Amino acid sequence: MHRRLRTSYEITKTEQRRRREEEMMKPSISLAFIITILTLKPTLSSSSSSSSSSSIKDEYSKILQVTDGHPNSIAELIRDGQLFHTETQFRSFIRTYKKEYKTREEYLYRLGVFAKNVMRALEHQSMDPTAVHGVTPFSDLTEEEFEVSFTGLRKGGGGGGVGLGERMDVSGLPENFDWREKGAVTEVKMQGVCGSCWAFSTTGAVEGANFIATGKLISLSEQQLVDCDHKCDAVEKDACDNGCHGGLMTNAYKYLMEEAGGLEDQDSYPYTGKSGECRFDPGKIAVRVANFTNIPLDEDQIAANLVHRGPLAVGINAVFMQTYAGGVSCPLVCWKKRVNHGVLLVGYGAKGFSILRLGNQPYWIVKNSWGKNWGENGYYRICRGHGSCGVNTMVSAVAATSS
């Protein structure tokens, strides 16, 4: 039975907007429930939501003890009994991260993706128990969307045709070290929906090297690299820098040394989050790069170079980062050869987050470029000494700068 619709002049624009919003947010409990059940492990699919939730609590009771009520963790959903109230969590996610979906169809699609990512976070928590996994700003993105939009490190690459640097003395290194405490690291930045991680990793390394050389911390322009740098690797000719479609830090160093002569600062060439026409002005160069070097795979050598040369540009496999909310990430399985994200190594620690009898984990401190609402205020801690997620496979340092 249909109600009589009021004529158009009886309905204000405000009411129309409110109705659209209410329609968009109207509960779809049956759909959310079906999506959640379908994404569960086979051993859980034949059980009711109540018994399934109970079995998850039993299976992850230890995790619940160590995540300590982290507001974004998958364990928090288990504790609150909300794991099977997917749409409730989704609506909270929308409010928290100010998400907007233009149509009801898009809302339902993203709800389904969110439900799958909740279960994926649960899987990641079991595979990476020293970290906290859960709902993040990227929980409404598929794995493919996430990788295309928020990573961007080119596959392959021959290290810019530059060999490994000389081995350093690793004796006498401090137990804990953090360049943030010394003033060599700029604020966490946001690459947005653009595969420009390589540019942020590059500027971070140059910013740190310049601070060591001059004592001045200058925020440098990623947009210059996104717009103007199209350098290709000296060994693998197809590995070229291409704005929001990816690049390599070593290519960027080559561009700065051989073509541009240096980097403008953030104020003179601000970030837009999209590829555009090159507007580089040589007269506005703030920092020049004299040379760079690649670092050996040995993590003690990486630590020595970090301490003596400044923050290091690093490639990493970001598969666990989509659901990461805190703690030290030390996944049981993470493909080391599939590095797809450029980040900045800024420090290390001796004793990280521990889980019951697994003991303390030494860790690296990684600056990311996904804003402060992700991870630990924009930072990521990953297990040190095991080459976790390929963190030791693509490491480079700016060996000298001049302004």
matplotlib code that plots the C-alpha trace (Angstrom):
import matplotlib.pyplot as plt

x = [0.0, 1.5, 1.2, 0.1, 3.2, 3.1, 3.5, 7.0, 6.3, 5.4, 8.8, 11.7, 15.2, 16.3, 13.7, 14.7, 18.3, 17.4, 15.3, 18.1, 20.5, 18.0, 17.4, 21.1, 21.6, 18.5, 19.5, 20.1, 20.5, 19.7, 22.2, 24.9, 24.3, 24.5, 27.7, 29.3, 28.4, 29.7, 33.1, 33.5, 35.7, 33.8, 34.0, 31.9, 29.4, 27.0, 26.7, 24.5, 25.9, 25.8, 27.7, 30.1, 30.9, 31.5, 33.9, 35.8, 36.1, 37.6, 40.0, 41.3, 41.1, 44.8, 44.6, 41.8, 44.2, 47.0, 45.1, 43.9, 40.7, 42.3, 39.3, 40.0, 41.0, 39.2, 39.5, 37.3, 34.6, 34.8, 34.8, 31.7, 29.9, 29.6, 31.5, 28.2, 26.6, 28.5, 26.3, 26.4, 30.2, 30.0, 27.9, 30.3, 33.1, 31.3, 30.9, 34.5, 36.2, 33.6, 32.9, 30.3, 28.6, 26.6, 24.0, 22.3, 24.0, 27.5, 26.6, 25.6, 28.7, 31.0, 29.2, 30.0, 33.7, 33.8, 32.4, 35.1, 37.8, 36.5, 37.1, 40.4, 41.5, 40.6, 42.8, 45.6, 45.3, 45.8, 48.8, 50.3, 49.6, 52.1, 50.3, 46.7, 44.5, 41.0, 39.0, 41.1, 40.4, 40.8, 38.3, 35.9, 38.4, 39.2, 42.8, 43.2, 41.7, 43.9, 47.1, 46.5, 45.4, 47.6, 50.9, 52.7, 56.2, 57.3, 58.1, 61.7, 64.2, 68.0, 68.9, 69.4, 72.5, 74.3, 76.0, 75.9, 77.6, 80.6, 79.9, 79.9, 81.1, 78.0, 79.6, 78.5, 75.1, 72.5, 69.9, 67.1, 67.3, 64.7, 65.4, 62.1, 63.5, 66.4, 64.2, 65.1, 61.6, 58.8, 55.1, 53.3, 51.9, 49.0, 49.5, 45.8, 44.3, 47.5, 50.3, 52.9, 54.4, 57.8, 57.8, 57.1, 59.8, 62.3, 61.5, 61.6, 65.2, 66.3, 64.7, 66.6, 69.9, 69.5, 68.8, 72.0, 74.0, 72.5, 70.6, 67.5, 64.3, 62.5, 59.4, 60.1, 57.8, 56.5, 54.4, 57.6, 58.5, 54.9, 54.7, 58.2, 60.1, 59.9, 63.3, 63.7, 65.9, 69.3, 69.0, 65.3, 64.2, 60.5, 60.7, 60.0, 58.6, 55.1, 53.4, 50.3, 51.0, 54.1, 57.8, 61.1, 63.1, 66.4, 65.0, 63.9, 67.4, 68.8, 66.2, 67.2, 70.9, 71.0, 67.9, 66.3, 69.3, 67.3, 63.9, 61.6, 60.0, 56.4, 55.3, 56.6, 55.3, 52.4, 51.0, 47.7, 47.4, 47.2, 49.6, 49.8, 51.9, 55.5, 55.8, 59.3, 61.3, 65.1, 65.3, 63.3, 65.4, 65.6, 67.8, 70.2, 71.2, 74.9, 74.7, 73.0, 73.7, 72.0, 72.2, 73.1, 70.4, 72.0, 69.7, 72.6, 74.1, 70.7, 70.7, 74.2, 73.3, 70.2, 72.2, 75.0, 73.3, 69.8, 66.3, 66.3, 64.0, 62.6, 60.4, 58.0, 55.1, 52.1, 49.7, 49.3, 49.2, 45.6, 44.3, 47.1, 46.0, 49.0, 51.7, 54.7, 53.8, 55.7, 53.6, 54.2, 53.9, 54.6, 56.0, 59.4, 59.8, 56.5, 57.5, 54.9, 55.0, 57.7, 58.1, 60.7, 62.7, 63.2, 64.3, 64.3, 63.6, 64.9, 61.7, 58.3, 54.8, 54.8, 52.1, 52.2, 55.1, 56.2, 58.6, 59.7, 60.2, 62.9, 61.4, 61.8, 59.9, 58.5, 57.0, 54.1, 52.3, 48.6, 48.0, 47.8, 44.5, 46.2, 48.4, 50.2, 49.6, 50.8, 53.6, 54.2, 56.3, 57.6, 59.6, 63.4, 66.0, 63.8, 63.5, 59.8, 57.7, 60.9, 61.8, 65.5, 65.3, 65.1, 66.9, 68.7, 70.2, 70.9, 74.7, 75.0, 73.0, 73.7, 71.3]
y = [0.0, 3.4, 6.6, 9.7, 11.7, 15.4, 17.7, 19.0, 22.5, 20.9, 19.4, 21.6, 21.0, 20.2, 17.5, 16.0, 15.8, 14.3, 11.7, 10.7, 10.4, 8.3, 6.1, 5.6, 4.6, 2.4, -0.9, -3.9, -6.4, -9.5, -8.6, -7.7, -10.9, -13.0, -11.3, -11.8, -15.5, -16.1, -14.7, -16.9, -20.0, -23.2, -24.4, -21.4, -21.2, -23.8, -22.3, -19.5, -16.0, -16.5, -19.8, -18.5, -15.4, -17.6, -19.9, -16.8, -15.6, -18.9, -19.1, -15.5, -15.2, -14.5, -11.8, -10.2, -10.0, -8.2, -5.7, -4.0, -2.5, -0.8, 1.2, 0.1, -3.5, -6.6, -7.9, -5.0, -6.2, -9.6, -8.3, -6.2, -9.0, -6.8, -9.0, -10.2, -6.7, -5.7, -2.9, -1.2, -1.2, 0.0, 3.0, 3.8, 3.6, 6.0, 8.6, 8.2, 8.6, 10.9, 8.6, 9.4, 7.1, 8.7, 5.9, 3.1, 0.6, 1.9, 1.9, -1.8, -2.7, -1.0, -2.7, -6.0, -5.0, -3.8, -7.1, -9.0, -6.7, -7.2, -11.0, -10.3, -8.2, -11.2, -13.4, -10.9, -10.7, -14.5, -14.4, -11.3, -11.5, -8.9, -6.2, -4.9, -5.3, -4.0, -1.2, 1.4, 4.3, 1.7, -0.9, -0.1, -0.8, -4.1, -5.3, -4.3, -0.8, -0.3, -1.4, 0.7, 3.9, 3.9, 2.2, 2.8, 1.3, 0.1, -3.6, -4.6, -1.8, -2.3, 0.1, 3.0, 1.4, 2.2, -0.6, -1.2, 1.2, 0.3, -1.8, 0.2, -0.7, -1.8, -1.9, 0.7, 1.4, 2.7, 0.2, 2.5, 5.3, 7.7, 10.6, 12.2, 13.0, 14.8, 17.0, 15.4, 14.2, 16.4, 15.9, 12.8, 13.7, 12.3, 11.0, 10.6, 8.5, 8.6, 5.9, 8.4, 6.7, 6.6, 10.4, 10.7, 8.2, 10.1, 13.5, 12.1, 10.8, 14.1, 16.1, 14.0, 14.2, 18.0, 18.4, 16.5, 18.6, 22.0, 21.7, 22.9, 20.9, 21.8, 20.1, 19.3, 19.0, 15.6, 17.2, 18.2, 14.5, 13.5, 16.1, 16.3, 13.0, 10.4, 8.8, 5.1, 2.6, 2.1, -1.7, -2.3, 0.2, -0.4, 0.6, 4.3, 7.0, 8.0, 10.2, 8.7, 5.5, 4.6, 5.0, 4.2, 6.2, 5.5, 6.8, 10.0, 10.5, 10.2, 12.8, 15.2, 14.8, 14.6, 16.7, 19.0, 19.8, 19.7, 19.9, 22.9, 23.2, 22.3, 25.9, 26.8, 23.6, 22.3, 18.8, 18.2, 14.4, 14.1, 14.1, 17.4, 19.6, 20.2, 23.6, 23.2, 26.4, 25.9, 29.3, 28.0, 24.9, 24.5, 21.4, 19.7, 16.0, 15.2, 11.4, 8.4, 4.8, 1.5, -0.3, -4.0, -6.5, -7.0, -5.3, -4.4, -2.5, -0.9, 0.2, 1.6, 3.6, 4.9, 6.2, 7.7, 8.8, 9.7, 8.4, 5.8, 5.2, 1.7, -0.6, -2.9, -5.4, -3.5, -6.4, -6.3, -2.5, -2.1, -3.6, -2.4, -0.3, -0.5, -2.6, -4.3, -6.1, -9.4, -11.6, -15.3, -15.2, -12.2, -12.4, -10.6, -10.4, -8.5, -5.0, -2.6, 0.5, 3.1, 4.4, 6.0, 4.3, 6.8, 4.7, 1.4, 0.0, -2.9, -4.0, -3.8, -5.0, -8.5, -11.1, -13.5, -15.9, -14.8, -12.3, -8.8, -8.0, -5.5, -3.3, -0.7, 2.7, 3.5, 6.8, 6.3, 8.7, 7.9, 10.7, 10.6, 8.7, 5.5, 3.2, 4.8, 8.5, 7.8, 5.4, 1.7, -0.6, -3.7, -6.6, -6.1, -8.7, -11.1, -9.2, -9.0, -8.2, -7.4, -4.4, -5.1, -5.7, -2.1, 0.4, 3.5, 6.6, 10.1, 10.3, 14.0, 17.2, 20.8, 23.8]
z = [0.0, -1.0, 0.9, -1.0, -2.0, -1.2, -4.1, -4.8, -3.5, -0.1, 0.3, 1.1, -0.2, 3.3, 3.7, 0.3, 1.4, 4.8, 3.1, 0.7, 3.6, 5.6, 2.6, 2.2, 5.8, 6.1, 7.7, 5.5, 8.4, 6.3, 3.6, 6.1, 8.0, 4.8, 3.7, 7.1, 7.3, 3.7, 4.6, 7.7, 7.7, 6.8, 10.4, 11.5, 8.6, 9.9, 13.4, 14.5, 15.0, 18.7, 18.8, 16.1, 18.1, 21.2, 19.3, 18.0, 21.6, 22.7, 19.8, 20.3, 24.0, 24.2, 21.6, 23.7, 26.7, 24.9, 22.6, 25.7, 24.4, 21.4, 19.9, 16.3, 16.9, 15.7, 19.2, 20.4, 18.0, 19.5, 23.1, 22.4, 20.6, 17.5, 15.0, 13.6, 13.6, 10.5, 9.4, 12.8, 12.6, 9.1, 10.0, 12.8, 10.3, 8.0, 10.7, 12.0, 8.7, 7.1, 4.2, 1.6, -0.9, -3.7, -4.2, -2.3, -4.6, -3.8, 0.0, -0.2, -2.3, 0.2, 3.1, 1.5, 1.1, 4.7, 5.9, 4.1, 5.4, 9.0, 8.5, 6.8, 9.9, 12.0, 9.9, 10.0, 13.8, 14.0, 11.6, 13.2, 16.9, 18.1, 16.2, 16.5, 13.4, 12.8, 11.2, 9.4, 7.0, 4.2, 5.4, 2.6, -0.2, -1.9, -1.8, -5.4, -4.9, -1.9, -3.7, -6.8, -4.8, -1.7, -2.6, -5.8, -5.7, -9.1, -9.4, -10.1, -10.4, -10.5, -7.7, -10.0, -11.4, -8.1, -6.1, -2.4, -0.1, 2.0, 5.1, 8.3, 11.8, 13.7, 17.1, 19.6, 18.1, 20.5, 21.8, 20.7, 18.1, 16.7, 14.3, 15.3, 18.7, 17.0, 14.8, 11.4, 10.4, 9.1, 10.0, 8.7, 5.2, 3.2, -0.4, -0.9, -3.7, -5.7, -6.1, -5.1, -2.0, -3.8, -3.9, -0.2, 0.7, -1.5, 0.1, 3.6, 3.0, 1.5, 4.3, 6.8, 5.0, 4.6, 8.3, 9.2, 6.8, 7.7, 10.9, 9.1, 8.6, 5.4, 4.1, 0.4, -2.6, -3.5, -6.2, -8.2, -8.4, -9.3, -12.1, -13.4, -12.8, -15.5, -14.9, -15.7, -13.9, -15.5, -15.4, -15.8, -18.5, -17.9, -14.3, -14.7, -12.5, -13.5, -11.1, -9.4, -11.3, -9.3, -9.3, -7.5, -5.0, -6.7, -10.0, -8.1, -6.8, -10.3, -11.6, -8.8, -9.5, -13.3, -14.5, -12.0, -9.8, -6.6, -4.9, -4.3, -0.9, -0.1, 0.0, -3.5, -5.1, -3.0, -3.2, -5.1, -5.0, -8.8, -11.8, -13.5, -15.8, -14.6, -13.0, -11.6, -11.2, -10.9, -9.2, -6.2, -5.4, -1.6, -1.4, -3.8, -3.8, -4.4, -4.4, -2.9, -2.1, -1.7, 1.6, 2.1, 3.1, 6.5, 9.1, 11.3, 8.4, 7.9, 11.5, 11.2, 8.0, 9.7, 12.7, 10.7, 7.4, 8.5, 7.6, 4.9, 1.9, 2.1, 0.1, 1.9, 1.2, 2.5, 2.6, 6.4, 6.5, 5.2, 8.5, 10.8, 13.9, 16.2, 17.9, 16.3, 13.1, 12.8, 10.4, 10.4, 6.6, 4.4, 0.9, 1.0, -2.8, -3.3, -2.1, -3.3, -1.0, -0.4, 3.2, 5.4, 8.1, 10.9, 13.9, 15.8, 19.2, 21.3, 23.0, 21.3, 22.0, 23.5, 23.6, 26.6, 26.1, 22.6, 24.2, 23.3, 19.6, 18.4, 15.7, 13.1, 13.2, 9.8, 8.7, 6.3, 4.0, 4.8, 7.3, 11.1, 11.3, 10.2, 12.4, 15.3, 14.4, 10.9, 11.9, 11.5, 13.7, 12.0, 13.4, 13.1, 12.3, 10.2, 6.9, 7.6, 4.6, 2.6, 4.8, 4.1, 0.4, -1.1, 1.2, 0.1, 1.6, 0.4, 1.0, 0.7, 0.2, -0.4, -0.4]

ax = plt.figure().add_subplot(projection="3d")
ax.plot(x, y, z, "-o")
ax.set_aspect("equal")
plt.show()
